[in-house]
Amino acid sequence: MAQPARYRIAVNPATHELECELKLDGLSGAPLLLQTPSWVPGAYGFMKYGRDLTEVKARDGAGKPLSVERVGWQGFKVEGARELTVSFKAYAFDHAWGELSGLVGHENAMLLATRYLFAPEVAGPCLVEYQLPKGWELHHPAGAAVRGANTFEYPSFAALLDTPVIAGRFDLKTRSLGGAKFHALFLDRTVGFDSQIEGFLDDLMKLAEQCRAFFGGFPFPAYSFIFTFNPLAHWGLEHANATTIALGENTLIDPTERARALRVCAHELFHAWNVCRLKPAPLGKPDFTHGSFPEALWVSEGLTRYYEFVLCARAGIYTPAQVLSNLVNYFQQLSAFPAYRRVSLIDSSRATFLNHNKFPGSVNTTIDYYDAGMLAAFDLDVALRLGKKPTTLDAAFAAFFRDFAGKGDGFTHAQAVEGLCGGDSEIAALIRREVEEPGNLATAATLEKLGFKVGWEEAPNLGIVMAETGAAIANLLDDSPAGSCGLAPGDEILRVNGYAFSAKALSWLVAHESSIRLEVKRGHQALAFEIAPRKRRRIASLRWAGNDSQLGHLRAWLGRPELGFAPDEAIPLSAYENFHGIQTAL
């Protein structure tokens, strides 16, 4: 009888490498293709995980060397044998991609199976022994059975791939709630750690309590928050029993940064239910080498983004005004771009491997299913609350989770429509309209149904999206004055109307001048363009105009019984946070 695939993973902090060994038996004797994954769920894009593997060698059960030949960009074909031992090294030191490819530092390491070879045709459990430097400790998330000292058995390679293992020196703090343990592991420290970390964890547990109330319990015996304060890291990836998150350097001393960090925690924790257990088809049985392309990420990511804000409001971390402002600003950014009128939410889900990152032209060809899905969830939630048979998206989604979590290949878009509409055909039609057709989000109308008066204005616009820093143009709206005059993404603006470029100067000129001259550098070329701004309709204000019944709905929605507004009170629209980046079209 074949034994589990057996791995030995030795950590070498001096070289930032893993020395790996894989043993397989019960094979057919035919040549075997070993591969690294080419992607992981939660990071929808092909990655070069096989790039850093070196010294790949193989031998049979008798110790005879076998030929190994690289195949493609992440595979190796090994000469046939019934028993096989493969050894290889994997370099793992890139803070920016540590959440995906692991990270071996000189004091600790995060170990991920994206660095391990596996045989897609060999199913079954995996046994892994972790060999650590002297004095290093091991923290292992839930989801695997202990089989010896630093040795664990996983039900499948998929489960191993979904488990970030931490070794080395780290701070570990544990809380208990609702029968589950919550581990907060810190790979490093930052300013205020000693005096402020317990307060941060208090707020983190408030979010966990909100999730427990939402679903009626936890789906895990223990959950690990794996944190770093390293400014080079940009982490935020969910796992079934853990998450890896990069916190800002000032998270513990700046209230705004702290709230933002907790919002990311809310997002990743909600994923323990939505995505990690309730999976859109075909992620129930993902293909780690060729990719899997779900159509219902508008549920998986859109609802999760929606609830990251709502749960933070219910936990007292965000104000209701901040939630409302973010809804408006997500709609403002999304609806400003030509792609909003061209690309449906379901198409955006299907094309995730193409649009998960911003690129030149993306504002014209892709929409973010996180952002659009969040707004669709808002419209759906309010429609359910105000429907013929009033209910909530909380109740509908919790029931949907119970019906479909862990089932087969995962749920389909059609099943999501049926399961989330509350049995109301008009609400089902609303979901199909907003998800299946471009440009049909009803954010402004939904806010008015809740009792707000939405004020509109005609504002001048060039159609330029600037890079986050510097003077480079990141994107151009192709239906705008700037997008049809010859400017191109990557152009560096040197002067505006004869003056040295500044973002504030450009914004002021767009608002006050009828014609703007841009002098740009493109490679070694110097170019100049005359552009006349064009008016674009946008939301200018949000004011309270509701009644007591509408206020009651708001209080129940955000879990804030003390909430109240004065007649005609203005809601500030300055709050806007998006960890995929804020793109403002000037």
C-alpha positions in Angstrom: 0.0 0.0 0.0 1.4 3.4 -1.0 2.5 5.7 1.8 1.7 9.4 1.9 3.9 11.7 -0.1 6.7 12.4 2.4 8.5 15.7 2.5 11.6 16.8 4.5 12.0 20.6 4.6 15.2 21.9 6.1 15.6 25.6 6.7 18.9 27.3 6.0 18.7 31.0 7.2 22.3 31.7 6.1 21.5 31.3 2.5 17.8 32.0 2.7 17.1 28.6 1.2 15.0 25.5 1.8 16.7 22.2 1.3 13.8 19.8 0.3 13.3 16.2 -0.2 10.2 14.4 -1.6 9.7 10.6 -1.4 7.0 8.8 -3.4 6.2 5.1 -3.6 3.5 2.9 -5.2 4.2 4.5 -8.6 3.5 2.9 -11.9 7.1 3.0 -13.1 6.3 5.4 -15.9 8.1 8.7 -16.2 6.6 11.2 -13.7 6.0 14.9 -14.1 6.7 16.9 -10.9 5.6 20.5 -10.7 5.4 23.5 -8.5 2.0 25.3 -8.4 1.6 28.1 -10.9 -0.9 30.0 -8.8 -2.7 29.8 -5.5 -6.4 30.7 -4.7 -6.6 34.3 -3.4 -3.8 35.4 -5.7 -5.4 35.1 -9.2 -2.4 35.2 -11.5 0.3 32.9 -12.7 3.5 33.1 -10.8 7.0 31.8 -11.4 7.2 29.6 -8.4 9.5 27.2 -10.2 12.1 29.9 -11.0 14.1 29.5 -7.8 14.4 25.7 -7.7 17.9 24.4 -8.2 19.9 21.2 -7.9 16.9 19.0 -8.7 18.0 15.4 -8.4 16.3 12.0 -8.3 17.0 8.4 -7.4 15.0 5.2 -7.3 14.3 3.0 -4.3 17.7 1.3 -4.7 19.5 4.6 -4.7 20.1 4.6 -8.5 20.3 8.1 -10.0 17.5 8.9 -12.4 17.4 11.5 -15.2 15.6 14.8 -14.5 14.6 17.1 -17.3 13.0 20.5 -16.9 9.6 20.8 -18.6 8.0 24.2 -19.2 8.3 26.9 -16.6 7.5 25.0 -13.4 7.9 21.3 -14.0 10.4 18.5 -14.1 10.1 15.1 -15.8 11.7 12.3 -13.8 12.7 9.0 -15.3 10.3 6.2 -14.4 10.5 4.3 -11.1 8.2 2.6 -8.6 9.9 4.4 -5.7 11.3 7.8 -6.0 13.3 10.3 -3.9 13.7 13.8 -5.3 15.9 16.5 -3.7 16.1 20.2 -4.5 16.8 23.6 -3.1 14.4 26.5 -3.1 15.6 30.1 -2.7 13.0 32.1 -0.7 13.8 35.7 0.1 11.5 38.4 -1.3 9.5 40.4 1.2 7.1 41.7 -1.4 6.0 38.2 -2.4 6.5 36.5 0.9 2.8 35.8 1.4 2.8 33.7 -1.8 6.3 32.2 -2.0 7.4 32.0 1.6 10.3 33.8 3.2 13.4 32.6 4.9 15.1 35.2 7.0 17.9 35.0 9.4 15.6 35.1 12.5 12.5 33.4 11.2 10.9 31.9 8.2 7.4 31.5 6.7 7.2 28.2 4.9 4.8 27.7 2.0 4.3 24.8 -0.3 4.4 26.9 -3.4 8.1 26.1 -3.2 7.6 22.3 -3.1 7.4 20.0 -6.1 4.4 17.7 -6.2 2.9 15.2 -8.6 -0.5 16.3 -9.8 -1.4 12.7 -10.7 -0.6 11.4 -7.2 -3.5 12.2 -4.9 -3.7 11.5 -1.2 -2.2 12.9 2.1 1.2 14.5 2.5 3.6 14.0 5.5 6.0 16.9 6.1 9.0 16.9 8.6 10.3 20.4 9.2 14.0 20.5 10.2 14.9 23.8 11.9 18.0 25.6 13.0 19.0 25.1 16.7 16.9 27.2 19.0 14.1 27.9 16.5 10.5 27.2 17.4 7.6 26.2 15.2 4.1 27.6 15.0 1.7 25.5 12.9 -1.9 26.6 12.1 -4.8 24.2 12.6 -5.7 21.8 9.8 -3.0 19.1 10.1 -2.4 16.1 12.3 0.7 15.9 14.4 2.8 12.9 13.6 6.0 13.5 15.5 8.4 16.2 16.4 7.9 19.0 13.9 6.1 16.5 11.7 2.6 16.9 10.3 0.2 15.1 8.1 -2.0 17.0 5.7 -5.1 15.5 4.0 -3.9 16.6 0.6 -1.3 18.8 -1.2 -4.1 21.4 -1.5 -4.3 21.5 2.3 -0.5 21.8 2.6 -0.5 24.6 0.1 -3.1 26.4 2.2 -1.0 26.3 5.4 1.6 28.9 6.2 4.0 27.4 8.7 6.2 29.8 10.8 9.6 28.9 12.2 12.1 30.8 14.2 11.8 33.6 16.7 8.6 35.5 17.0 6.1 37.0 19.4 3.0 34.9 19.9 -0.1 36.0 21.8 -3.2 33.9 22.1 -6.8 34.7 22.9 -9.9 32.4 23.3 -13.4 33.1 22.0 -16.4 30.9 21.4 -14.5 27.7 21.9 -11.8 28.7 19.4 -8.2 29.9 20.0 -6.9 32.9 18.1 -3.2 33.2 17.7 -1.6 36.5 16.8 2.0 35.9 15.6 4.3 38.8 15.0 7.4 38.2 12.9 8.8 41.5 14.0 8.0 44.6 16.1 7.3 48.3 15.6 7.0 51.5 17.6 4.5 51.1 20.4 4.5 47.3 20.4 5.0 46.9 24.2 2.3 49.3 25.3 -0.2 49.1 22.4 -0.4 45.6 21.2 -3.0 44.3 23.7 -5.4 47.1 22.7 -4.9 46.2 19.1 -5.7 42.6 19.9 -8.8 43.7 21.9 -10.2 45.3 18.7 -9.2 42.3 16.7 -11.3 40.1 18.9 -14.2 42.4 18.6 -14.1 41.7 14.8 -13.9 37.9 15.6 -17.0 38.3 17.8 -18.8 40.0 14.9 -18.0 37.1 12.6 -19.1 34.6 15.2 -22.4 36.4 15.6 -22.8 36.5 11.8 -22.3 32.8 11.1 -23.3 31.4 14.5 -19.9 30.0 15.4 -16.4 29.4 14.1 -15.5 26.8 11.4 -12.1 26.1 12.9 -10.7 25.1 16.3 -7.9 27.7 16.0 -7.0 30.5 13.8 -3.6 32.2 13.2 -3.1 35.9 12.3 0.5 36.1 11.0 1.7 39.7 11.0 4.7 41.6 9.9 5.4 45.4 10.2 8.0 45.3 7.5 7.4 48.2 5.1 8.7 46.1 2.2 5.9 43.5 2.6 2.5 44.0 1.0 0.7 41.0 2.4 -3.0 40.2 2.7 -3.8 36.5 1.9 -6.4 34.3 3.3 -6.1 30.6 4.4 -8.6 28.2 5.9 -7.1 28.5 9.3 -4.7 31.5 9.1 -3.9 34.7 7.3 -0.7 36.6 6.5 -1.0 40.4 6.8 1.5 43.2 6.5 0.7 46.0 8.9 1.9 49.6 8.5 4.9 50.7 10.5 2.6 53.2 12.4 -0.3 50.8 13.0 0.1 50.9 16.8 0.5 54.6 17.2 -1.7 56.1 14.5 -5.5 55.7 14.9 -6.2 55.9 11.2 -3.5 53.3 10.4 -4.8 51.1 13.1 -8.4 51.2 11.9 -7.2 50.5 8.4 -5.1 47.5 9.6 -8.1 46.1 11.5 -10.3 46.5 8.3 -7.8 44.3 6.4 -8.0 41.8 9.3 -11.8 41.8 9.0 -11.5 41.1 5.3 -9.1 38.1 5.7 -11.0 36.6 8.7 -14.3 36.7 6.8 -12.6 34.7 4.1 -12.3 31.8 6.5 -15.9 31.3 5.6 -16.3 33.0 2.3 -13.7 31.5 -0.2 -11.8 29.1 2.1 -14.8 27.0 2.8 -17.6 28.4 0.7 -15.9 28.2 -2.7 -17.1 29.4 -6.1 -16.9 26.7 -8.8 -14.4 25.3 -9.8 -12.3 26.3 -6.8 -13.7 23.3 -4.8 -11.3 21.3 -6.9 -8.7 23.7 -8.2 -6.2 23.0 -10.9 -2.9 24.4 -9.4 -1.0 24.1 -12.7 -3.3 25.3 -15.4 -5.5 27.7 -13.4 -9.1 27.7 -12.3 -11.4 30.5 -13.5 -14.5 31.1 -11.4 -17.5 33.2 -12.4 -18.7 34.1 -8.9 -15.8 35.9 -7.4 -18.3 38.8 -7.1 -19.6 36.8 -4.1 -16.3 35.6 -2.8 -14.4 38.9 -2.9 -17.2 41.5 -3.4 -19.2 40.4 -0.3 -16.0 40.1 1.7 -15.0 43.6 0.8 -18.5 44.8 1.7 -18.5 43.2 5.1 -14.9 44.3 5.9 -16.5 47.8 6.3 -19.8 46.8 7.8 -18.2 44.5 10.4 -15.8 47.3 11.4 -18.7 49.6 11.9 -20.5 47.1 14.0 -17.3 46.6 16.1 -17.0 50.3 16.7 -13.8 50.6 14.7 -15.3 52.6 11.8 -18.0 55.3 12.1 -21.2 55.0 10.0 -20.1 58.1 8.1 -16.8 56.4 7.1 -18.8 53.4 5.7 -21.1 55.7 3.8 -18.3 57.8 2.4 -16.4 54.7 1.2 -19.5 53.4 -0.6 -19.8 56.8 -2.4 -16.1 56.9 -3.3 -16.0 53.3 -4.5 -18.8 54.2 -6.8 -17.2 57.4 -7.9 -13.9 55.7 -8.9 -15.6 52.7 -10.6 -18.2 54.7 -12.6 -15.7 57.3 -13.8 -13.9 54.7 -15.9 -15.0 53.6 -19.4 -14.7 49.9 -18.4 -17.6 50.3 -16.0 -19.9 50.8 -19.0 -18.3 48.0 -21.0 -17.5 45.1 -18.6 -19.9 43.1 -16.5 -19.1 42.0 -13.0 -19.5 38.3 -14.0 -17.0 38.8 -16.8 -14.6 40.5 -14.5 -14.8 37.4 -12.2 -14.1 35.1 -15.1 -11.1 37.2 -16.3 -9.5 37.4 -12.9 -6.1 36.1 -14.1 -6.0 39.1 -16.5 -7.3 41.9 -14.3 -6.1 41.1 -10.7 -3.5 43.9 -11.1 -3.7 47.4 -12.6 -2.0 47.9 -16.0 -1.9 50.6 -18.7 -5.4 50.6 -20.3 -7.0 48.7 -17.4 -9.4 51.6 -16.7 -10.8 51.0 -20.2 -10.9 47.2 -20.3 -11.4 45.9 -16.8 -13.3 46.5 -13.6 -12.4 45.3 -10.1 -14.8 42.6 -9.0 -13.9 43.4 -5.4 -15.1 47.0 -5.7 -18.1 46.3 -8.0 -19.0 43.3 -6.0 -19.0 45.4 -2.8 -21.5 47.9 -4.3 -23.7 45.1 -5.6 -23.7 43.6 -2.1 -24.8 46.9 -0.7 -27.6 47.2 -3.2 -28.7 43.6 -2.5 -28.6 44.0 1.3 -30.8 47.1 1.2 -33.2 45.5 -1.3 -33.5 42.5 1.1 -34.1 44.7 4.1 -36.8 46.8 2.3 -38.3 43.9 0.4 -41.7 42.3 0.4 -40.5 39.7 3.0 -37.9 41.7 4.9 -34.7 39.9 5.7 -31.0 40.7 5.5 -28.0 39.8 3.4 -26.5 38.5 6.7 -29.2 35.9 7.1 -29.3 35.0 3.4 -25.5 34.6 3.1 -25.2 32.6 6.4 -27.9 30.2 5.1 -26.1 30.1 1.7 -22.9 29.2 3.5 -24.6 26.3 5.4 -26.1 25.0 2.1 -23.0 25.1 -0.1 -19.8 25.2 2.0 -17.6 22.2 1.2 -19.8 20.9 -1.6 -18.2 19.5 -4.7 -16.6 21.9 -7.2 -18.2 24.9 -5.5 -21.3 27.0 -6.1 -22.2 28.6 -9.4 -23.3 32.1 -10.2 -26.9 30.9 -10.8 -26.9 29.2 -7.4 -25.7 32.4 -5.8 -28.5 34.4 -7.4 -31.1 31.8 -6.3 -29.6 31.5 -2.8 -29.2 35.2 -2.0 -32.4 36.7 -3.4 -34.6 35.7 -0.5 -37.1 34.0 -2.7 -38.0 37.4 -4.3 -38.0 37.3 -8.1 -37.5 41.1 -8.3 -34.4 40.9 -6.1 -33.1 38.0 -8.3 -33.6 40.3 -11.3 -31.7 43.1 -9.5 -28.7 40.7 -8.9 -28.7 39.5 -12.5 -28.9 43.1 -13.8 -26.1 44.4 -11.6 -23.8 41.4 -12.0 -24.5 40.2 -15.6 -24.8 43.6 -17.3 -22.3 46.5 -17.4 -22.9 49.8 -15.7 -26.0 49.0 -13.7 -25.0 49.5 -10.1 -27.6 51.4 -8.2 -25.5 52.9 -5.4 -27.0 56.4 -5.5 -30.6 55.1 -5.7 -29.9 52.7 -2.8 -28.6 55.5 -0.6 -31.7 57.5 -1.3 -33.9 54.5 -0.3 -32.1 54.6 3.0 -33.0 58.2 3.5 -30.1 60.2 2.1 -30.3 62.9 -0.5 -27.6 62.5 -3.1 -26.4 65.8 -4.6 -24.8 65.8 -8.1 -22.6 68.2 -10.0 -21.0 68.7 -13.4 -17.3 68.8 -12.8 -14.5 69.4 -15.4 -12.3 66.4 -16.1 -9.3 65.6 -18.3 -9.4 61.8 -17.9 -5.8 61.4 -16.5 -5.0 58.9 -13.8 -1.7 59.7 -12.2 0.7 57.2 -10.7 0.6 57.0 -6.9 3.8 58.9 -6.6 5.7 61.1 -9.1 4.7 62.8 -12.3 4.0 59.8 -14.5 0.6 59.1 -16.1 -0.6 55.7 -15.0 -3.7 55.5 -17.2 -5.9 57.5 -19.5 -9.6 57.2 -20.0 -10.1 56.5 -23.7 -13.4 58.4 -23.9 -11.9 61.6 -22.3 -10.1 64.6 -23.7 -6.7 63.4 -22.5 -7.3 59.9 -23.7 -8.0 60.9 -27.3 -5.3 63.6 -27.8 -2.1 61.4 -28.1 -1.0 61.2 -24.5 0.0 57.7 -23.3 0.4 55.9 -20.0 4.0 56.3 -18.8 4.3 59.8 -20.1 6.1 62.0 -17.4 4.5 65.4 -17.1 7.2 68.1 -16.9 5.2 71.3 -17.1 1.6 72.4 -16.9 0.7 75.7 -18.6 4.3 76.6 -18.5 5.0 75.8 -14.9 6.8 72.9 -13.3 4.4 70.0 -12.7 2.8 69.5 -9.3 -0.3 67.4 -8.7 -2.0 70.3 -6.9 -1.3 72.6 -9.8 -2.7 70.2 -12.3 -5.9 69.6 -10.2 -6.4 73.4 -9.8 -6.0 74.0 -13.5 -8.5 71.3 -14.4 -11.0 72.9 -12.1 -10.4 76.5 -13.3 -9.0 76.7 -16.8 -10.7 76.0 -20.1 -7.5 74.8 -21.8 -4.4 73.1 -20.4 -1.0 72.7 -22.0 0.9 69.6 -20.8 4.6 69.2 -21.7 5.7 65.6 -21.2 8.7 63.4 -21.6 8.2 60.0 -23.4 11.5 58.1 -23.4 13.9 60.6 -25.0 11.1 62.5 -26.7 9.7 65.9 -25.6 6.0 66.3 -26.5 3.3 68.9 -25.8 -0.5 68.6 -25.8 -3.3 71.2 -25.6 -6.3 69.7 -23.8 -9.7 71.2 -23.0 -11.4 69.7 -19.9 -14.9 68.2 -20.4 -17.7 68.1 -17.8 -18.4 64.8 -16.1 -21.3 64.1 -13.7 -20.4 63.0 -10.2 -21.7 62.9 -6.7 -21.0 66.1 -4.8 -22.8 65.7 -1.5 -24.7 63.3 0.7 -27.2 64.7 3.2 -29.7 63.1 5.6 -33.3 63.5 4.5 -34.8 60.4 6.0 -37.5 59.4 8.5 -37.5 57.4 11.7 -38.2 54.1 9.9 -35.2 54.7 7.6 -33.0 55.5 10.6 -34.1 52.3 12.2 -32.9 50.4 9.1 -29.5 52.2 9.3 -29.1 51.4 12.9 -29.8 47.7 12.4 -27.6 47.5 9.3 -24.5 49.0 11.0 -25.3 47.7 14.5 -25.3 51.2 15.9 -28.4 51.8 18.0 -27.2 55.2 19.0 -26.9 56.4 15.4 -28.7 59.6 14.6 -28.6 62.5 12.1 -29.8 66.1 12.2 -32.2 67.2 9.4 -30.2 67.9 6.3 -26.9 66.9 8.0 -24.0 66.5 5.5 -22.1 63.3 5.5 -18.4 64.0 4.9 -17.2 62.2 1.8 -13.5 62.3 2.6 -13.1 58.7 3.8 -11.8 56.3 1.1 -9.7 53.3 1.6 -8.8 50.6 -0.9 -5.9 48.3 -0.5 -5.9 47.7 -4.3 -5.1 51.4 -4.7 -7.0 54.6 -5.2 -7.2 55.7 -8.8 -8.6 59.3 -9.2 -9.3 60.5 -12.7 -8.3 64.2 -12.9 
